[in-house]
Amino acid sequence: MVLLVVTLVSAAVAGGVSLLAPTSAPVADRRPIYPPDQTSVRVVGNPFVPNTIPRER
């Protein structure tokens, strides 16, 4: 019974907050992100290779 009350109160609070929260920016204000515009990331160290055969270490 307590779990039901906590669930309903949490849902009511989350619903109220979602009504009061500001909406996201309009679609016209968003710019698409193109891969050439992003900076490349340098990977340091060996790449992770999962051990699929546990007997071979």
PDB file of N, H, CA, C and O in Angstrom:
ATOM      1  N   MET A   1       0.826  -1.187   0.000  1.00  0.00           N
ATOM      2  CA  MET A   1       0.000   0.000   0.000  1.00  0.00           C
ATOM      3  C   MET A   1       0.871   1.251   0.000  1.00  0.00           C
ATOM      4  O   MET A   1       0.584   2.228  -0.692  1.00  0.00           O
ATOM      5  N   VAL A   2       1.933   1.201   0.786  1.00  0.00           N
ATOM      6  H   VAL A   2       2.166   0.407   1.349  1.00  0.00           H
ATOM      7  CA  VAL A   2       2.828   2.350   0.849  1.00  0.00           C
ATOM      8  C   VAL A   2       3.504   2.571  -0.505  1.00  0.00           C
ATOM      9  O   VAL A   2       3.690   3.711  -0.931  1.00  0.00           O
ATOM     10  N   LEU A   3       3.864   1.498  -1.167  1.00  0.00           N
ATOM     11  H   LEU A   3       3.713   0.572  -0.820  1.00  0.00           H
ATOM     12  CA  LEU A   3       4.500   1.609  -2.479  1.00  0.00           C
ATOM     13  C   LEU A   3       3.559   2.267  -3.482  1.00  0.00           C
ATOM     14  O   LEU A   3       3.998   3.075  -4.301  1.00  0.00           O
ATOM     15  N   LEU A   4       2.297   1.937  -3.429  1.00  0.00           N
ATOM     16  H   LEU A   4       1.941   1.281  -2.764  1.00  0.00           H
ATOM     17  CA  LEU A   4       1.308   2.543  -4.321  1.00  0.00           C
ATOM     18  C   LEU A   4       1.180   4.035  -4.059  1.00  0.00           C
ATOM     19  O   LEU A   4       1.103   4.821  -5.003  1.00  0.00           O
ATOM     20  N   VAL A   5       1.155   4.431  -2.813  1.00  0.00           N
ATOM     21  H   VAL A   5       1.218   3.793  -2.046  1.00  0.00           H
ATOM     22  CA  VAL A   5       1.054   5.853  -2.466  1.00  0.00           C
ATOM     23  C   VAL A   5       2.297   6.598  -2.917  1.00  0.00           C
ATOM     24  O   VAL A   5       2.192   7.690  -3.474  1.00  0.00           O
ATOM     25  N   VAL A   6       3.462   6.032  -2.687  1.00  0.00           N
ATOM     26  H   VAL A   6       3.547   5.144  -2.234  1.00  0.00           H
ATOM     27  CA  VAL A   6       4.704   6.680  -3.106  1.00  0.00           C
ATOM     28  C   VAL A   6       4.751   6.801  -4.625  1.00  0.00           C
ATOM     29  O   VAL A   6       5.195   7.824  -5.146  1.00  0.00           O
ATOM     30  N   THR A   7       4.306   5.788  -5.330  1.00  0.00           N
ATOM     31  H   THR A   7       3.946   4.957  -4.906  1.00  0.00           H
ATOM     32  CA  THR A   7       4.293   5.823  -6.793  1.00  0.00           C
ATOM     33  C   THR A   7       3.354   6.910  -7.310  1.00  0.00           C
ATOM     34  O   THR A   7       3.711   7.664  -8.215  1.00  0.00           O
ATOM     35  N   LEU A   8       2.160   6.990  -6.738  1.00  0.00           N
ATOM     36  H   LEU A   8       1.870   6.378  -6.003  1.00  0.00           H
ATOM     37  CA  LEU A   8       1.200   8.004  -7.177  1.00  0.00           C
ATOM     38  C   LEU A   8       1.662   9.422  -6.855  1.00  0.00           C
ATOM     39  O   LEU A   8       1.484  10.330  -7.666  1.00  0.00           O
ATOM     40  N   VAL A   9       2.250   9.617  -5.688  1.00  0.00           N
ATOM     41  H   VAL A   9       2.395   8.879  -5.028  1.00  0.00           H
ATOM     42  CA  VAL A   9       2.760  10.948  -5.330  1.00  0.00           C
ATOM     43  C   VAL A   9       3.920  11.319  -6.244  1.00  0.00           C
ATOM     44  O   VAL A   9       4.006  12.460  -6.696  1.00  0.00           O
ATOM     45  N   SER A  10       4.804  10.382  -6.520  1.00  0.00           N
ATOM     46  H   SER A  10       4.734   9.455  -6.152  1.00  0.00           H
ATOM     47  CA  SER A  10       5.936  10.661  -7.409  1.00  0.00           C
ATOM     48  C   SER A  10       5.453  10.988  -8.821  1.00  0.00           C
ATOM     49  O   SER A  10       5.989  11.893  -9.460  1.00  0.00           O
ATOM     50  N   ALA A  11       4.461  10.272  -9.306  1.00  0.00           N
ATOM     51  H   ALA A  11       4.026   9.537  -8.787  1.00  0.00           H
ATOM     52  CA  ALA A  11       3.916  10.549 -10.626  1.00  0.00           C
ATOM     53  C   ALA A  11       3.257  11.917 -10.669  1.00  0.00           C
ATOM     54  O   ALA A  11       3.381  12.636 -11.661  1.00  0.00           O
ATOM     55  N   ALA A  12       2.557  12.284  -9.601  1.00  0.00           N
ATOM     56  H   ALA A  12       2.456  11.701  -8.795  1.00  0.00           H
ATOM     57  CA  ALA A  12       1.917  13.599  -9.551  1.00  0.00           C
ATOM     58  C   ALA A  12       2.952  14.722  -9.527  1.00  0.00           C
ATOM     59  O   ALA A  12       2.781  15.741 -10.196  1.00  0.00           O
ATOM     60  N   VAL A  13       4.012  14.540  -8.767  1.00  0.00           N
ATOM     61  H   VAL A  13       4.152  13.713  -8.223  1.00  0.00           H
ATOM     62  CA  VAL A  13       5.070  15.558  -8.710  1.00  0.00           C
ATOM     63  C   VAL A  13       5.770  15.664 -10.058  1.00  0.00           C
ATOM     64  O   VAL A  13       6.037  16.771 -10.526  1.00  0.00           O
ATOM     65  N   ALA A  14       6.072  14.535 -10.690  1.00  0.00           N
ATOM     66  H   ALA A  14       5.855  13.635 -10.310  1.00  0.00           H
ATOM     67  CA  ALA A  14       6.734  14.558 -12.000  1.00  0.00           C
ATOM     68  C   ALA A  14       5.831  15.201 -13.048  1.00  0.00           C
ATOM     69  O   ALA A  14       6.312  15.952 -13.897  1.00  0.00           O
ATOM     70  N   GLY A  15       4.547  14.922 -13.001  1.00  0.00           N
ATOM     71  H   GLY A  15       4.156  14.312 -12.312  1.00  0.00           H
ATOM     72  CA  GLY A  15       3.616  15.552 -13.935  1.00  0.00           C
ATOM     73  C   GLY A  15       3.527  17.050 -13.734  1.00  0.00           C
ATOM     74  O   GLY A  15       3.476  17.806 -14.704  1.00  0.00           O
ATOM     75  N   GLY A  16       3.507  17.487 -12.488  1.00  0.00           N
ATOM     76  H   GLY A  16       3.548  16.873 -11.700  1.00  0.00           H
ATOM     77  CA  GLY A  16       3.462  18.922 -12.202  1.00  0.00           C
ATOM     78  C   GLY A  16       4.722  19.637 -12.650  1.00  0.00           C
ATOM     79  O   GLY A  16       4.660  20.740 -13.194  1.00  0.00           O
ATOM     80  N   VAL A  17       5.848  19.016 -12.424  1.00  0.00           N
ATOM     81  H   VAL A  17       5.899  18.121 -11.982  1.00  0.00           H
ATOM     82  CA  VAL A  17       7.111  19.622 -12.849  1.00  0.00           C
ATOM     83  C   VAL A  17       7.191  19.694 -14.368  1.00  0.00           C
ATOM     84  O   VAL A  17       7.698  20.673 -14.916  1.00  0.00           O
ATOM     85  N   SER A  18       6.702  18.683 -15.041  1.00  0.00           N
ATOM     86  H   SER A  18       6.290  17.888 -14.596  1.00  0.00           H
ATOM     87  CA  SER A  18       6.756  18.699 -16.512  1.00  0.00           C
ATOM     88  C   SER A  18       5.846  19.779 -17.084  1.00  0.00           C
ATOM     89  O   SER A  18       6.126  20.302 -18.163  1.00  0.00           O
ATOM     90  N   LEU A  19       4.779  20.121 -16.399  1.00  0.00           N
ATOM     91  H   LEU A  19       4.552  19.695 -15.523  1.00  0.00           H
ATOM     92  CA  LEU A  19       3.916  21.209 -16.870  1.00  0.00           C
ATOM     93  C   LEU A  19       4.559  22.576 -16.646  1.00  0.00           C
ATOM     94  O   LEU A  19       4.338  23.503 -17.426  1.00  0.00           O
ATOM     95  N   LEU A  20       5.348  22.700 -15.590  1.00  0.00           N
ATOM     96  H   LEU A  20       5.528  21.947 -14.957  1.00  0.00           H
ATOM     97  CA  LEU A  20       5.978  23.982 -15.268  1.00  0.00           C
ATOM     98  C   LEU A  20       7.323  24.188 -15.944  1.00  0.00           C
ATOM     99  O   LEU A  20       7.792  25.321 -16.042  1.00  0.00           O
ATOM    100  N   ALA A  21       7.944  23.132 -16.406  1.00  0.00           N
ATOM    101  H   ALA A  21       7.563  22.211 -16.327  1.00  0.00           H
ATOM    102  CA  ALA A  21       9.279  23.218 -17.009  1.00  0.00           C
ATOM    103  C   ALA A  21       9.200  23.944 -18.354  1.00  0.00           C
ATOM    104  O   ALA A  21       8.233  23.773 -19.097  1.00  0.00           O
ATOM    105  N   PRO A  22      10.209  24.749 -18.665  1.00  0.00           N
ATOM    106  CA  PRO A  22      10.199  25.431 -19.966  1.00  0.00           C
ATOM    107  C   PRO A  22      10.385  24.439 -21.101  1.00  0.00           C
ATOM    108  O   PRO A  22      11.047  23.412 -20.951  1.00  0.00           O
ATOM    109  N   THR A  23       9.802  24.759 -22.211  1.00  0.00           N
ATOM    110  H   THR A  23       9.264  25.593 -22.332  1.00  0.00           H
ATOM    111  CA  THR A  23       9.924  23.878 -23.369  1.00  0.00           C
ATOM    112  C   THR A  23      11.277  24.088 -24.037  1.00  0.00           C
ATOM    113  O   THR A  23      11.965  25.073 -23.767  1.00  0.00           O
ATOM    114  N   SER A  24      11.649  23.168 -24.899  1.00  0.00           N
ATOM    115  H   SER A  24      11.090  22.368 -25.118  1.00  0.00           H
ATOM    116  CA  SER A  24      12.927  23.275 -25.594  1.00  0.00           C
ATOM    117  C   SER A  24      12.837  24.353 -26.673  1.00  0.00           C
ATOM    118  O   SER A  24      11.755  24.861 -26.966  1.00  0.00           O
ATOM    119  N   ALA A  25      13.953  24.686 -27.242  1.00  0.00           N
ATOM    120  H   ALA A  25      14.832  24.274 -27.004  1.00  0.00           H
ATOM    121  CA  ALA A  25      14.021  25.722 -28.269  1.00  0.00           C
ATOM    122  C   ALA A  25      13.221  25.298 -29.506  1.00  0.00           C
ATOM    123  O   ALA A  25      13.124  24.106 -29.797  1.00  0.00           O
ATOM    124  N   PRO A  26      12.658  26.244 -30.221  1.00  0.00           N
ATOM    125  CA  PRO A  26      11.932  25.884 -31.446  1.00  0.00           C
ATOM    126  C   PRO A  26      12.840  25.207 -32.456  1.00  0.00           C
ATOM    127  O   PRO A  26      14.057  25.393 -32.437  1.00  0.00           O
ATOM    128  N   VAL A  27      12.249  24.433 -33.323  1.00  0.00           N
ATOM    129  H   VAL A  27      11.261  24.282 -33.338  1.00  0.00           H
ATOM    130  CA  VAL A  27      13.022  23.654 -34.290  1.00  0.00           C
ATOM    131  C   VAL A  27      13.816  24.566 -35.213  1.00  0.00           C
ATOM    132  O   VAL A  27      14.894  24.183 -35.666  1.00  0.00           O
ATOM    133  N   ALA A  28      13.314  25.759 -35.502  1.00  0.00           N
ATOM    134  H   ALA A  28      12.438  26.070 -35.134  1.00  0.00           H
ATOM    135  CA  ALA A  28      14.006  26.670 -36.411  1.00  0.00           C
ATOM    136  C   ALA A  28      15.320  27.184 -35.817  1.00  0.00           C
ATOM    137  O   ALA A  28      16.229  27.553 -36.560  1.00  0.00           O
ATOM    138  N   ASP A  29      15.427  27.210 -34.480  1.00  0.00           N
ATOM    139  H   ASP A  29      14.689  26.910 -33.877  1.00  0.00           H
ATOM    140  CA  ASP A  29      16.644  27.717 -33.839  1.00  0.00           C
ATOM    141  C   ASP A  29      17.748  26.673 -33.756  1.00  0.00           C
ATOM    142  O   ASP A  29      18.902  27.019 -33.503  1.00  0.00           O
ATOM    143  N   ARG A  30      17.422  25.425 -33.959  1.00  0.00           N
ATOM    144  H   ARG A  30      16.484  25.144 -34.164  1.00  0.00           H
ATOM    145  CA  ARG A  30      18.434  24.371 -33.858  1.00  0.00           C
ATOM    146  C   ARG A  30      19.187  24.242 -35.172  1.00  0.00           C
ATOM    147  O   ARG A  30      18.601  24.322 -36.252  1.00  0.00           O
ATOM    148  N   ARG A  31      20.493  24.042 -35.063  1.00  0.00           N
ATOM    149  H   ARG A  31      20.969  23.977 -34.186  1.00  0.00           H
ATOM    150  CA  ARG A  31      21.313  23.800 -36.247  1.00  0.00           C
ATOM    151  C   ARG A  31      21.771  22.358 -36.239  1.00  0.00           C
ATOM    152  O   ARG A  31      22.134  21.833 -35.187  1.00  0.00           O
ATOM    153  N   PRO A  32      21.762  21.704 -37.393  1.00  0.00           N
ATOM    154  CA  PRO A  32      22.271  20.326 -37.429  1.00  0.00           C
ATOM    155  C   PRO A  32      23.783  20.309 -37.231  1.00  0.00           C
ATOM    156  O   PRO A  32      24.483  21.247 -37.615  1.00  0.00           O
ATOM    157  N   ILE A  33      24.268  19.250 -36.636  1.00  0.00           N
ATOM    158  H   ILE A  33      23.700  18.488 -36.323  1.00  0.00           H
ATOM    159  CA  ILE A  33      25.707  19.095 -36.410  1.00  0.00           C
ATOM    160  C   ILE A  33      26.253  18.193 -37.500  1.00  0.00           C
ATOM    161  O   ILE A  33      25.800  17.061 -37.668  1.00  0.00           O
ATOM    162  N   TYR A  34      27.216  18.694 -38.231  1.00  0.00           N
ATOM    163  H   TYR A  34      27.584  19.614 -38.094  1.00  0.00           H
ATOM    164  CA  TYR A  34      27.823  17.937 -39.310  1.00  0.00           C
ATOM    165  C   TYR A  34      29.122  17.318 -38.829  1.00  0.00           C
ATOM    166  O   TYR A  34      29.879  17.986 -38.125  1.00  0.00           O
ATOM    167  N   PRO A  35      29.416  16.067 -39.178  1.00  0.00           N
ATOM    168  CA  PRO A  35      30.647  15.406 -38.714  1.00  0.00           C
ATOM    169  C   PRO A  35      31.930  16.162 -39.036  1.00  0.00           C
ATOM    170  O   PRO A  35      32.840  16.132 -38.208  1.00  0.00           O
ATOM    171  N   PRO A  36      32.075  16.847 -40.188  1.00  0.00           N
ATOM    172  CA  PRO A  36      33.332  17.571 -40.414  1.00  0.00           C
ATOM    173  C   PRO A  36      33.544  18.740 -39.454  1.00  0.00           C
ATOM    174  O   PRO A  36      34.677  19.177 -39.253  1.00  0.00           O
ATOM    175  N   ASP A  37      32.466  19.249 -38.860  1.00  0.00           N
ATOM    176  H   ASP A  37      31.545  18.894 -39.023  1.00  0.00           H
ATOM    177  CA  ASP A  37      32.591  20.366 -37.934  1.00  0.00           C
ATOM    178  C   ASP A  37      33.075  19.933 -36.557  1.00  0.00           C
ATOM    179  O   ASP A  37      33.524  20.769 -35.772  1.00  0.00           O
ATOM    180  N   GLN A  38      32.991  18.648 -36.251  1.00  0.00           N
ATOM    181  H   GLN A  38      32.626  17.969 -36.888  1.00  0.00           H
ATOM    182  CA  GLN A  38      33.397  18.163 -34.943  1.00  0.00           C
ATOM    183  C   GLN A  38      34.901  17.948 -34.907  1.00  0.00           C
ATOM    184  O   GLN A  38      35.513  17.587 -35.913  1.00  0.00           O
ATOM    185  N   THR A  39      35.487  18.171 -33.745  1.00  0.00           N
ATOM    186  H   THR A  39      34.991  18.463 -32.928  1.00  0.00           H
ATOM    187  CA  THR A  39      36.918  17.926 -33.596  1.00  0.00           C
ATOM    188  C   THR A  39      37.150  16.431 -33.398  1.00  0.00           C
ATOM    189  O   THR A  39      36.325  15.742 -32.797  1.00  0.00           O
ATOM    190  N   SER A  40      38.258  15.942 -33.897  1.00  0.00           N
ATOM    191  H   SER A  40      38.928  16.501 -34.385  1.00  0.00           H
ATOM    192  CA  SER A  40      38.559  14.525 -33.759  1.00  0.00           C
ATOM    193  C   SER A  40      39.067  14.239 -32.349  1.00  0.00           C
ATOM    194  O   SER A  40      39.609  15.119 -31.680  1.00  0.00           O
ATOM    195  N   VAL A  41      38.888  13.020 -31.917  1.00  0.00           N
ATOM    196  H   VAL A  41      38.448  12.304 -32.461  1.00  0.00           H
ATOM    197  CA  VAL A  41      39.288  12.607 -30.576  1.00  0.00           C
ATOM    198  C   VAL A  41      40.463  11.659 -30.699  1.00  0.00           C
ATOM    199  O   VAL A  41      40.442  10.729 -31.506  1.00  0.00           O
ATOM    200  N   ARG A  42      41.487  11.898 -29.898  1.00  0.00           N
ATOM    201  H   ARG A  42      41.504  12.653 -29.243  1.00  0.00           H
ATOM    202  CA  ARG A  42      42.672  11.044 -29.921  1.00  0.00           C
ATOM    203  C   ARG A  42      42.496   9.930 -28.896  1.00  0.00           C
ATOM    204  O   ARG A  42      42.216  10.192 -27.726  1.00  0.00           O
ATOM    205  N   VAL A  43      42.661   8.700 -29.335  1.00  0.00           N
ATOM    206  H   VAL A  43      42.888   8.487 -30.286  1.00  0.00           H
ATOM    207  CA  VAL A  43      42.550   7.546 -28.455  1.00  0.00           C
ATOM    208  C   VAL A  43      43.945   7.189 -27.962  1.00  0.00           C
ATOM    209  O   VAL A  43      44.861   6.980 -28.757  1.00  0.00           O
ATOM    210  N   VAL A  44      44.097   7.122 -26.641  1.00  0.00           N
ATOM    211  H   VAL A  44      43.352   7.291 -25.995  1.00  0.00           H
ATOM    212  CA  VAL A  44      45.387   6.814 -26.043  1.00  0.00           C
ATOM    213  C   VAL A  44      45.344   5.392 -25.508  1.00  0.00           C
ATOM    214  O   VAL A  44      44.424   5.032 -24.774  1.00  0.00           O
ATOM    215  N   GLY A  45      46.322   4.589 -25.866  1.00  0.00           N
ATOM    216  H   GLY A  45      47.070   4.882 -26.463  1.00  0.00           H
ATOM    217  CA  GLY A  45      46.404   3.220 -25.360  1.00  0.00           C
ATOM    218  C   GLY A  45      45.896   2.213 -26.370  1.00  0.00           C
ATOM    219  O   GLY A  45      45.469   2.557 -27.472  1.00  0.00           O
ATOM    220  N   ASN A  46      45.956   0.975 -25.963  1.00  0.00           N
ATOM    221  H   ASN A  46      46.302   0.695 -25.068  1.00  0.00           H
ATOM    222  CA  ASN A  46      45.517  -0.111 -26.834  1.00  0.00           C
ATOM    223  C   ASN A  46      43.997  -0.165 -26.882  1.00  0.00           C
ATOM    224  O   ASN A  46      43.337   0.121 -25.882  1.00  0.00           O
ATOM    225  N   PRO A  47      43.436  -0.525 -28.024  1.00  0.00           N
ATOM    226  CA  PRO A  47      41.978  -0.690 -28.071  1.00  0.00           C
ATOM    227  C   PRO A  47      41.554  -1.910 -27.256  1.00  0.00           C
ATOM    228  O   PRO A  47      42.301  -2.882 -27.145  1.00  0.00           O
ATOM    229  N   PHE A  48      40.374  -1.852 -26.700  1.00  0.00           N
ATOM    230  H   PHE A  48      39.767  -1.063 -26.790  1.00  0.00           H
ATOM    231  CA  PHE A  48      39.858  -2.954 -25.891  1.00  0.00           C
ATOM    232  C   PHE A  48      39.396  -4.082 -26.800  1.00  0.00           C
ATOM    233  O   PHE A  48      38.606  -3.868 -27.719  1.00  0.00           O
ATOM    234  N   VAL A  49      39.887  -5.263 -26.541  1.00  0.00           N
ATOM    235  H   VAL A  49      40.529  -5.437 -25.794  1.00  0.00           H
ATOM    236  CA  VAL A  49      39.461  -6.458 -27.278  1.00  0.00           C
ATOM    237  C   VAL A  49      38.932  -7.437 -26.246  1.00  0.00           C
ATOM    238  O   VAL A  49      39.701  -7.923 -25.416  1.00  0.00           O
ATOM    239  N   PRO A  50      37.650  -7.739 -26.274  1.00  0.00           N
ATOM    240  CA  PRO A  50      37.118  -8.654 -25.263  1.00  0.00           C
ATOM    241  C   PRO A  50      37.678 -10.061 -25.431  1.00  0.00           C
ATOM    242  O   PRO A  50      37.902 -10.529 -26.547  1.00  0.00           O
ATOM    243  N   ASN A  51      37.896 -10.713 -24.323  1.00  0.00           N
ATOM    244  H   ASN A  51      37.714 -10.333 -23.415  1.00  0.00           H
ATOM    245  CA  ASN A  51      38.420 -12.071 -24.332  1.00  0.00           C
ATOM    246  C   ASN A  51      37.254 -13.026 -24.533  1.00  0.00           C
ATOM    247  O   ASN A  51      36.529 -13.336 -23.588  1.00  0.00           O
ATOM    248  N   THR A  52      37.076 -13.491 -25.765  1.00  0.00           N
ATOM    249  H   THR A  52      37.665 -13.238 -26.533  1.00  0.00           H
ATOM    250  CA  THR A  52      35.966 -14.399 -26.057  1.00  0.00           C
ATOM    251  C   THR A  52      36.304 -15.853 -25.734  1.00  0.00           C
ATOM    252  O   THR A  52      35.414 -16.699 -25.651  1.00  0.00           O
ATOM    253  N   ILE A  53      37.592 -16.139 -25.552  1.00  0.00           N
ATOM    254  H   ILE A  53      38.315 -15.451 -25.619  1.00  0.00           H
ATOM    255  CA  ILE A  53      38.018 -17.498 -25.171  1.00  0.00           C
ATOM    256  C   ILE A  53      38.722 -17.376 -23.831  1.00  0.00           C
ATOM    257  O   ILE A  53      39.913 -17.065 -23.795  1.00  0.00           O
ATOM    258  N   PRO A  54      38.019 -17.614 -22.722  1.00  0.00           N
ATOM    259  CA  PRO A  54      38.609 -17.385 -21.396  1.00  0.00           C
ATOM    260  C   PRO A  54      39.784 -18.284 -21.068  1.00  0.00           C
ATOM    261  O   PRO A  54      40.584 -17.941 -20.198  1.00  0.00           O
ATOM    262  N   ARG A  55      39.920 -19.440 -21.741  1.00  0.00           N
ATOM    263  H   ARG A  55      39.270 -19.719 -22.447  1.00  0.00           H
ATOM    264  CA  ARG A  55      41.045 -20.340 -21.437  1.00  0.00           C
ATOM    265  C   ARG A  55      42.368 -19.777 -21.933  1.00  0.00           C
ATOM    266  O   ARG A  55      43.428 -20.130 -21.417  1.00  0.00           O
ATOM    267  N   GLU A  56      42.312 -18.891 -22.946  1.00  0.00           N
ATOM    268  H   GLU A  56      41.451 -18.603 -23.366  1.00  0.00           H
ATOM    269  CA  GLU A  56      43.546 -18.314 -23.499  1.00  0.00           C
ATOM    270  C   GLU A  56      43.792 -16.952 -22.860  1.00  0.00           C
ATOM    271  O   GLU A  56      43.092 -15.979 -23.141  1.00  0.00           O
ATOM    272  N   ARG A  57      44.796 -16.906 -22.001  1.00  0.00           N
ATOM    273  H   ARG A  57      45.365 -17.696 -21.773  1.00  0.00           H
ATOM    274  CA  ARG A  57      45.142 -15.633 -21.362  1.00  0.00           C
ATOM    275  C   ARG A  57      46.563 -15.286 -21.653  1.00  0.00           C
ATOM    276  O   ARG A  57      47.050 -14.249 -21.204  1.00  0.00           O
TER     277      ARG A  57
END
